Structure formats: C-alpha cells, structure tokens
C-alpha cells in the first residue's frame, strides 16, 4: 500500500514498486480540511486527491481513500497546541510520521489487506538477523544529501520499520523528476509541499489562535553582556563530566527583564520560537532582532540583536528518560556510558559532532561547537554514520 499524497515522490515510489513486481495499491489519506490560518493556495487536499487518483490510473493500480482527520487532529494538532501553550516548539512532521503515516495509515492499509506500507520519503532501511534469529531494522539517511528525510522518521519503532518501504531512498531528486516526466505523470513538475505536514504553510499565530488566546505582552531586548550568558562550558568536555554540571548547562538561560529593556509589544509569547526573526515587527536597530526565549507565565518575549548574540547559542541539551527513543534496543547505552555520535536538531541541519552521556535521568548531548537555536520541544536525532540510532524531545 503506497501512501499516494498527490506529490511526485510518492508517485514514483508507486512506479518503482510496480516495476519490482509488487502488487501495488494506492491509498490517499485526508488528514486536514480546516483552512483557518492556512495561506491561500497551499495544500488543497482535494486537488492532491485528484492528482493521486490520476497517478493511480496512469500506473494501472487500484486506488483507495481514507479519512484520518480525527486521528490527525487528536494525535498531532492537539499535541501542537498543548506544546505551544507550554512555551515549547513541537515538530508536527516527526509526530505525523510516528502517529499517522506509520500507525493510523498502517492500520488502515492492513485492514485493506496490505503487507507493507510505502512512502516517498528519501531514506533507506536495512535489516539484520541476530544469532538468536531475531530480525532488527535500521533506518538510514537517503542517498540524496539535499533531500534526506531520515530526521522526520527518527521516532519510528521496530514494528513500524518492519512494515515500512522507502522505494526512492536510493534515488536523487532530479532522477525522480526525470522518471515522472518520462511517465508523463501529472505530478512530474508539481512543487514540493511546504509547511506543517498535511496542513501546509500557515500564518502560525492565526492558526494557533483557534485555541490559544492572543494577549498583548512586552518584548525585551537582552544585553549580550548580561551575566546570565556567561557560562563555563568546559565542565561539559571533562573526561568524566559531572551530571549536575551538565544539568545546569542544559538549562535554557534564565531570561529576565532586568537584563534588558522594553523595545516593543507582542500578541502572545506562545506564538514565538527561539531563533525566530520574522513576525516581531520591531525596527530601528543596526542589526536584526531574533527571539532568544519567552516566559509564558508572564507573557514576555526576549530578543537579542544580531546573529552573534550569545543568547542564541548553547552547547548542551538534555532529553529526559521517558523521551529517549532508541530505534534498535541493542544500541541502548548503560547509565554513565559516553559515546561519540553525530546529531541534528532540525531538518537539513548539517550533522554535528557530539558526545552523548546516559544517566538515570535521561541523556545529555554535548556539542563540539556552539549550536544556534536549541529549542525545547523539538527533536534531537543521533546518527552513527548513516544510521539514525536514537532521538528524543529536547527538554526545557
């Protein structure tokens, strides 16, 4: 069962599987129909359905439709609202894959008789059989470095990976476009979707105001020389780092108006995320202003001037124990163990050198270089070579 989204990637994924001799069926899922806050012309689900159906006809495969909008609202969108209300910035695309595409969609596909589900993700899967006969699955980065989407799948379980297929994971995007063009598929030159998974590009404050109240608050410009930004990071790089020291270094800066001055107002601290530049509507400064934090309780937003403001950068983050997810159980670290990995904290970020330390409280990730915009609520994903080995939600 191929998740035909109405885009070029899933279209070619269906073709590749058909050519490999699989019994292929296309399934389009409707996940969102509310247009509140959605920018005009983005993600029109009905047009996508028509395109998906046209691809199925062209390829000569059966086509089905399933409405998963209730699951999507409850398991992805409601989670988004709750996270923003708490002052965190969620990643709905990671949640969508874990909760919808490889859960609700997988169940719908199995109800229709499917053995596997396939998507147009740019990633790969391998399997190995242990001496005891047990099979485990590894999630690998896609062959196209410009389109690798393994980060978005960093929360998948072994059960989900067992049922997953990624037919275009070894292909480059231009090759996918070429194949679709040669097949004269209606999706061949269609633009890639952007914005929130299945929702599209949104005016985030308007979208969130469906449930989160707009309320005017103050914006404070923080002094880069303030003592709160003077941290001794050397403790993080000790041979045997002290977990208590790492806990302090992983904590966001204790931002307070006394370390800055008021420079404007906003309509709700929950609508802003670390590193954000657009949407502040505050001018008159030599360099752009960037959000470096917020205080939900007091409805305050804190900004720094310029790309080099120290409030934008940290070197340590923490993932709490319940949020640490190993894609293969045999890779789990013992308490007190330290390992070298690569890490990314957002899609398309180049992989960063890190050292991971496991503790009874969770996992600390120490970066070799300062990281811009470490954001609570986002996912950190650890890589060993091409393999995604672990991921988790960045703690406050």
C-alpha positions in Angstrom: 0.0 0.0 0.0 1.6 3.2 -1.2 0.7 6.5 0.5 -0.1 8.4 -2.6 -0.1 12.1 -1.5 -0.5 13.7 -4.8 3.2 14.6 -5.0 5.9 13.4 -7.3 7.9 11.4 -4.7 5.1 9.0 -3.7 4.1 8.8 -7.4 7.5 7.5 -8.4 7.6 5.3 -5.3 4.5 3.5 -6.6 6.0 3.1 -10.0 9.3 1.7 -8.7 7.4 -0.9 -6.6 5.2 -1.9 -9.5 8.3 -2.4 -11.7 9.9 -4.5 -9.0 6.9 -6.9 -9.2 4.9 -5.9 -6.1 1.2 -6.0 -6.0 0.8 -2.2 -5.5 -2.3 -0.3 -4.3 -2.5 3.5 -3.8 -4.1 4.9 -0.7 -4.8 8.6 -0.3 -5.3 9.9 3.3 -7.2 13.0 4.1 -5.9 14.4 7.4 -6.9 18.1 7.4 -9.6 20.2 5.9 -9.8 23.2 8.2 -8.4 26.3 6.4 -8.1 28.6 9.4 -4.7 30.3 9.3 -3.7 28.3 6.1 -2.2 30.6 3.5 -4.3 30.7 0.3 -3.5 28.1 -2.3 -1.4 25.9 0.0 -2.1 22.2 0.5 -5.6 22.0 -1.1 -6.3 18.4 -0.2 -9.0 17.8 -2.9 -6.6 18.8 -5.7 -4.0 16.5 -4.2 -6.5 13.7 -4.1 -7.4 14.2 -7.8 -3.6 14.1 -8.7 -3.1 11.0 -6.6 -6.0 9.3 -8.4 -4.7 10.4 -11.8 -1.3 8.8 -11.0 -3.0 5.6 -9.9 -4.9 5.4 -13.2 -1.8 6.1 -15.2 0.1 3.4 -13.4 -2.8 1.0 -13.6 -3.0 0.3 -9.8 -6.1 0.3 -7.6 -6.9 3.5 -5.6 -8.5 3.9 -2.2 -9.3 6.9 0.1 -9.2 7.0 3.9 -10.2 9.8 6.2 -7.8 10.1 9.1 -8.6 13.7 10.1 -9.9 12.8 13.5 -6.8 10.9 14.4 -4.6 13.7 13.0 -6.4 16.4 15.0 -6.2 14.4 18.2 -2.7 13.0 17.9 -0.8 15.7 16.1 -2.7 19.1 16.1 -3.9 18.9 19.7 -0.3 18.0 20.7 0.9 21.1 18.8 -1.5 23.3 20.6 -0.5 21.9 24.0 3.2 22.3 23.3 2.9 25.9 22.2 0.7 26.7 25.2 3.5 25.3 27.4 6.1 27.5 25.7 7.7 24.7 23.7 8.0 24.4 19.9 6.8 21.0 18.6 7.7 19.3 15.3 4.4 18.1 13.8 6.2 16.4 10.9 8.0 14.0 13.2 4.8 13.3 15.1 2.8 12.9 11.9 5.1 10.1 10.7 5.1 8.3 14.1 1.4 8.7 14.9 -0.3 8.9 11.4 1.7 7.6 8.4 3.2 4.6 10.2 0.4 4.0 12.7 -3.1 5.1 11.7 -2.3 4.8 8.0 -0.6 1.4 8.5 -3.6 0.1 10.3 -5.9 1.3 7.5 -3.6 -0.3 5.0 -3.6 -3.7 6.8 -7.4 -3.5 7.0 -7.3 -3.4 3.2 -5.0 -6.4 3.1 -1.6 -4.8 2.7 1.6 -6.5 4.0 3.7 -3.3 3.8 3.2 0.5 3.5 5.5 2.5 1.2 6.0 6.3 1.2 8.0 8.7 -0.9 10.5 9.5 1.9 14.1 10.0 1.0 15.6 7.5 3.4 16.6 3.8 3.4 16.1 0.7 5.5 18.3 -2.3 6.1 17.7 -5.4 8.2 19.9 -7.9 10.1 19.3 -11.2 11.7 20.8 -11.8 15.1 22.3 -15.2 16.1 19.1 -15.9 18.1 17.1 -15.5 14.8 15.6 -12.1 15.7 15.4 -9.6 12.9 16.1 -5.9 13.6 15.8 -3.0 11.2 17.9 0.1 10.7 16.8 3.5 9.4 19.4 5.1 7.2 19.8 8.5 5.6 18.6 8.9 2.0 21.2 8.8 -0.8 20.3 12.3 -1.8 22.1 14.6 0.7 19.9 17.5 -0.3 16.7 15.6 0.3 17.5 13.2 3.2 14.4 12.9 5.3 15.6 10.4 7.9 15.3 13.1 10.6 11.5 13.2 10.2 11.4 9.4 10.8 13.6 9.4 13.9 10.7 8.3 16.2 9.8 5.1 14.3 9.7 1.8 16.2 11.0 -1.6 15.1 7.4 -2.7 14.4 6.8 0.3 12.2 10.1 -0.1 10.4 9.4 -3.8 9.8 6.3 -2.8 7.7 7.8 0.3 6.0 9.3 0.5 2.5 11.1 3.5 1.0 11.4 2.8 -2.7 13.1 6.1 -3.7 15.6 6.2 -0.8 18.5 5.4 -3.2 17.4 7.9 -5.8 18.3 11.6 -6.3 15.5 14.1 -6.6 16.4 15.1 -10.2 16.2 11.4 -11.1 12.7 11.2 -9.5 11.6 14.2 -11.5 13.0 12.6 -14.7 11.2 9.3 -14.2 7.9 11.1 -13.5 8.4 13.2 -16.6 9.1 10.2 -18.8 6.0 8.5 -17.5 4.0 11.7 -18.2 2.7 11.8 -14.6 0.5 14.7 -13.6 2.8 15.2 -10.6 6.1 15.4 -12.5 6.6 19.1 -12.1 4.4 19.7 -9.1 6.1 21.8 -6.3 7.1 20.0 -3.1 4.7 20.6 -0.2 5.8 23.0 2.5 4.8 24.0 6.0 3.0 21.8 8.5 2.5 18.1 7.5 -0.9 17.9 5.7 -1.8 21.4 6.7 0.5 23.4 4.6 2.1 26.8 5.1 0.3 28.7 7.8 0.2 32.1 9.5 1.2 30.4 12.7 -0.3 33.0 15.2 -3.7 32.9 13.3 -3.6 29.1 13.2 -2.8 28.8 16.9 -5.4 31.3 17.9 -8.0 28.6 17.2 -7.2 27.5 20.7 -4.6 29.9 22.2 -5.7 33.3 23.3 -3.9 36.4 21.9 -2.8 38.7 24.6 -0.6 41.7 24.4 2.8 41.5 26.2 6.2 43.1 26.3 9.3 42.4 24.2 12.6 42.9 25.9 16.0 43.4 24.2 18.6 41.5 26.2 22.0 42.9 27.0 24.6 40.5 25.4 27.0 41.3 28.3 24.5 40.2 31.0 25.9 37.7 33.5 23.3 35.0 32.6 25.1 34.5 29.3 28.5 33.8 30.9 28.7 30.1 31.3 31.7 27.9 31.8 31.2 25.3 29.2 34.5 23.5 30.0 32.7 21.2 32.5 30.8 19.6 29.6 34.1 18.5 28.0 35.7 16.8 31.0 36.7 13.2 30.6 34.0 12.2 33.2 31.5 15.1 33.2 29.5 15.8 36.3 25.8 15.2 35.5 24.9 18.1 37.9 27.1 20.4 35.9 25.6 19.2 32.6 22.1 19.7 34.0 22.9 23.3 34.7 24.4 23.8 31.2 21.5 22.1 29.5 19.0 24.5 31.1 17.9 27.5 29.0 19.3 30.9 30.0 17.3 32.4 32.9 16.0 35.3 30.9 14.6 38.3 32.9 13.6 41.9 32.1 16.2 43.2 34.5 18.9 42.1 32.0 17.3 44.1 29.1 14.9 46.9 28.1 11.5 47.0 26.6 11.6 47.6 22.8 8.1 46.7 21.8 5.0 44.6 22.3 3.6 41.2 21.0 0.3 39.4 20.9 1.2 36.2 22.8 4.5 34.8 24.0 3.4 31.3 22.9 3.4 32.3 19.3 7.2 32.8 19.2 10.1 30.4 19.0 13.8 30.6 19.6 15.7 31.8 16.6 12.7 33.5 15.0 13.3 36.7 13.1 10.1 37.4 11.2 6.9 38.4 12.9 8.4 40.7 15.5 7.7 43.9 13.6 10.2 45.9 15.6 12.6 48.0 13.6 15.1 50.8 14.0 18.1 48.7 15.1 21.5 48.3 13.5 21.1 44.6 13.2 18.0 42.3 13.0 16.4 41.1 16.2 16.0 37.4 17.0 13.9 35.6 19.6 16.1 34.0 22.2 13.4 32.9 24.6 10.0 33.5 26.2 8.2 33.4 29.5 4.7 32.0 29.1 3.6 32.7 32.7 4.4 36.4 32.4 3.7 36.6 28.7 7.1 38.0 27.9 9.3 37.6 24.8 13.1 38.1 24.9 15.1 39.1 21.9 18.8 39.6 21.0 20.3 41.8 18.4 22.3 40.2 15.6 23.2 36.7 14.6 26.0 36.6 17.1 24.0 37.3 20.3 25.1 34.8 22.9 21.5 34.1 23.9 21.1 32.3 20.6 23.8 29.7 21.3 24.2 26.8 23.7 26.4 23.7 23.7 24.4 21.2 25.8 20.9 19.8 25.7 19.0 17.2 27.6 16.5 14.5 26.7 14.5 13.2 29.7 14.4 9.4 30.2 10.7 8.9 29.1 11.6 10.8 25.8 14.7 8.8 24.9 13.9 6.6 21.9 16.3 4.0 20.6 15.4 2.8 17.2 17.2 -0.5 17.9 17.1 -1.8 21.5 20.5 -3.4 21.2 22.1 0.0 20.9 20.9 1.4 24.2 23.5 3.0 26.4 24.1 2.0 30.0 23.9 4.6 32.8 27.2 6.5 32.9 28.2 5.4 29.4 29.5 8.0 27.0 29.6 7.7 23.2 30.5 9.8 20.2 27.8 10.4 17.6 26.6 12.9 15.0 23.5 14.9 15.8 21.0 17.2 14.2 18.3 19.3 16.0 16.4 20.4 12.9 15.8 19.2 9.3 18.5 20.0 6.8 21.0 21.0 9.6 24.4 19.6 8.8 25.3 16.8 11.2 27.2 18.0 14.2 29.8 16.2 16.3 28.5 15.4 19.8 29.2 13.3 22.8 26.2 11.6 24.4 26.1 10.7 28.1 23.4 8.4 29.5 22.2 9.0 33.1 19.3 7.6 35.1 17.5 11.0 34.5 18.0 10.8 30.7 20.6 11.7 28.1 22.8 14.7 27.8 24.1 15.7 24.4 27.3 17.8 24.3 28.1 19.5 21.0 31.7 20.1 19.9 30.6 23.6 18.6 28.0 26.1 20.0 24.6 25.4 18.5 22.2 28.1 17.3 18.6 27.8 18.4 18.4 24.8 20.6 14.7 24.8 21.1 12.7 22.9 23.8 10.0 20.7 22.2 12.0 20.0 19.0 13.6 16.6 18.4 17.3 15.8 18.5 18.4 12.8 16.4 21.6 10.9 16.9 23.4 9.3 13.9 26.1 6.6 13.8 27.3 7.1 10.2 24.2 6.9 8.0 22.1 5.2 10.7 19.6 7.0 12.9 20.1 5.4 16.2 18.3 7.5 18.8 16.1 10.5 19.2 14.1 12.5 21.7 12.4 15.7 22.7 14.7 18.5 23.8 13.8 19.3 27.4 13.2 22.8 28.9 
